């Protein structure tokens, strides 16, 4: 959802869908305004049955090509982020290695809340993006570059939000996206090499229909596609229009050339279509979406957009799961204000060799408890044959509220899960756990707290509930068994701070 300013409160059939064909071209990467955002929208809107779907024919367009230079430092460095990396933690079931402070509100050019944290790791570097800054470190925690996303994405004075960044293991490139509310576009950046410092090409993806904006664009990849999903809202009224998906031709993006894409939607019966981050080779790009209160839908895109070719989006496979519900807001120490724990939209999804893990927030009653808390639902699917549920369980804690789960799979298919937590006696803090491949279904290693908050979250609040995030970040290291994660906490000197950790299951 859109970021706000802490100082100014802003507001299952068998059919195939054929995408609208467009041509997409890189543009160069400007400064961020001080404008207010439209009101963010929470919750899944009422929607008609998916049987209302239609087939889409394509048309072709073209945009001009421009290149982006490397993300050179353009902001004042945060002294905490430049500090020497912290010594490894011990104890618990997950091994924690290098970990250090990430970007905080103290070095955010826009002062946005929430930060919408993202982290990705490549062969030699770690990249974090938040609202609306970026930073590059070595794996030893040494800062190599610090920059505004407005400069990086060339958005000028546009109102922007909701960054995403991943390392694409299949092409050895970095990919990032950013929502542009002013223009109703999504900016898509791809690095020119495996180094995040060696230059990026930025493409601009137009929203549809005109006059709308695609809230919270989510980024995923397959072997030959870059896939983006977003929720379409009317800019003037914030009325929900429908979910929409873009499939981009990755092979032409790798050359920095003109590229085609297929567009699907908007459909009122799609909400938060979440593209999956595939880390092993696949010619199917998967998407997942919560449906109602007790099912998950799985889609796939095959084919490749081109001048005479189209990608096709399958109809959904609907899988029954244990009932889920909107999570309650989380109490926190030091204030009666609570933390917004989002809704039941997908938080993260990753695929490897026929195994698909996804996570979202839900309400649940932890073991031994008597009260509904916010919990993190984890679901493992198999995509070998028709999609099916392998296991599902809640990450929950007695008398504690958990939120914003992010996950990644290592080379051995162990799943690391990062999450935030708080209660009436604990400030918002950041922790990690893991599920080991081959371990009993529903089992988790003991959690490790990575950083403990020292203050309450009290900015961007409405009716006593304060924005905290849309998501946390996690990414698998392509050159080691490590996973890098990033989450959020508060201090007495920052509205929010982020923490980056290298962990191993």
Secondary structure, DSSP 8 states (H G I E B T S, - for coil): ---EESSS-----S-EEE-EEEEE-EE---------------S------GGG---------------B------S---TTTTS--B--B--SSSEEEEEEEEEEGGG-SS-EES---EEEE-SSEEEEEETTEEEEEETTS-EEEEEEHHHHHT-TT--EEEEEEEEETTTTEEEEEEEETTTTEEEEEEESSS-TTS-EEEEEEE-SSTTEEEEEEEEEE-SSEEEEEEEEEETTT--EEEEEEEEEEHHHHTTT--EEEEEEEEETT--S-EE-EE-S--S-EEEEEEETTTEEEEEEEES---SS---EEE--EEEE---------EEETTEEEEE----SSEEEEEEETTEEEEEEEEEE--TT--S-EEEEEEEEEE-SSS-EEEEEEEE-BTTBEEEEEEEEE-TT--EEEEEEEEETTEEEEEEEEEE-TTS-TT-----EEEE---S---SSEETTEE---S--EEEE-TTSS-EEEEEEE--SS-S-EEEEEEEE-
